[in-house]
Amino acid sequence: MSLDINVLKNNLTTPQRTFKWEFDIPSPKGSGGSDLWNVRAVSTNEPEVSFEEIVVEYKGTEGFVVPGRKRNTHQFTVTLIESEDGKTLDAITSWMELIRSGLTGAGVPDPMLKTDVIISKFGTDNTVTKRIKMKGAWIKKKGETTFAQNANEVQMYEVTFAFDQWVVVD
């Protein structure tokens, strides 16, 4: 049996792959827009899920443990890529202005600033392999952005979102 490159590739159980993420955000209700903001994400994370434990004592023993309340971290961070038109930064800053205006200090009510966002993961064949919907999401933080004069650099924004709950969708 010869070990050519195809045999080696087919026998790899964990080849390193580059996954693509796409991020869909409907315009928040308070923004007055009806557009779907669709951007490429360089990186993101699936939020942590854990269960509290309930210790049940039994007949003077240490007892046993059963799963209790489900806990989510209620936040996730996405690194978004900016295009030349600047629409990514415009969308981020206008949404943040809805949350709390830098000029007046006022903000819109929760139902108007929260929206459901969807993160889609693409496989190497460019088909969607997983979709996660974050319900009731809003921008919690836009990280510091470095502007460099290097013309070959792609502008990226690290944005942390808070959300009510998340589900995997088909």
Rosetta blueprint (number, residue, H / E / L):
1 M L
2 S L
3 L L
4 D L
5 I H
6 N H
7 V H
8 L H
9 K H
10 N H
11 N H
12 L L
13 T L
14 T L
15 P L
16 Q L
17 R L
18 T L
19 F L
20 K E
21 W E
22 E E
23 F E
24 D E
25 I E
26 P E
27 S L
28 P L
29 K H
30 G H
31 S H
32 G L
33 G L
34 S L
35 D L
36 L E
37 W E
38 N E
39 V E
40 R E
41 A E
42 V E
43 S E
44 T L
45 N L
46 E L
47 P L
48 E L
49 V E
50 S E
51 F E
52 E E
53 E E
54 I E
55 V E
56 V E
57 E L
58 Y L
59 K L
60 G L
61 T L
62 E L
63 G L
64 F E
65 V E
66 V E
67 P E
68 G E
69 R E
70 K E
71 R E
72 N E
73 T L
74 H L
75 Q E
76 F E
77 T E
78 V E
79 T E
80 L E
81 I E
82 E L
83 S L
84 E L
85 D L
86 G L
87 K H
88 T H
89 L H
90 D H
91 A H
92 I H
93 T H
94 S H
95 W H
96 M H
97 E H
98 L H
99 I H
100 R L
101 S L
102 G L
103 L L
104 T L
105 G L
106 A L
107 G L
108 V L
109 P L
110 D H
111 P H
112 M H
113 L H
114 K L
115 T E
116 D E
117 V E
118 I E
119 I E
120 S E
121 K E
122 F E
123 G L
124 T L
125 D L
126 N L
127 T L
128 V E
129 T E
130 K E
131 R E
132 I E
133 K E
134 M E
135 K E
136 G E
137 A E
138 W E
139 I E
140 K E
141 K E
142 K E
143 G L
144 E L
145 T L
146 T L
147 F L
148 A L
149 Q L
150 N L
151 A L
152 N L
153 E L
154 V L
155 Q L
156 M E
157 Y E
158 E E
159 V E
160 T E
161 F E
162 A E
163 F L
164 D L
165 Q E
166 W E
167 V E
168 V E
169 V E
170 D L
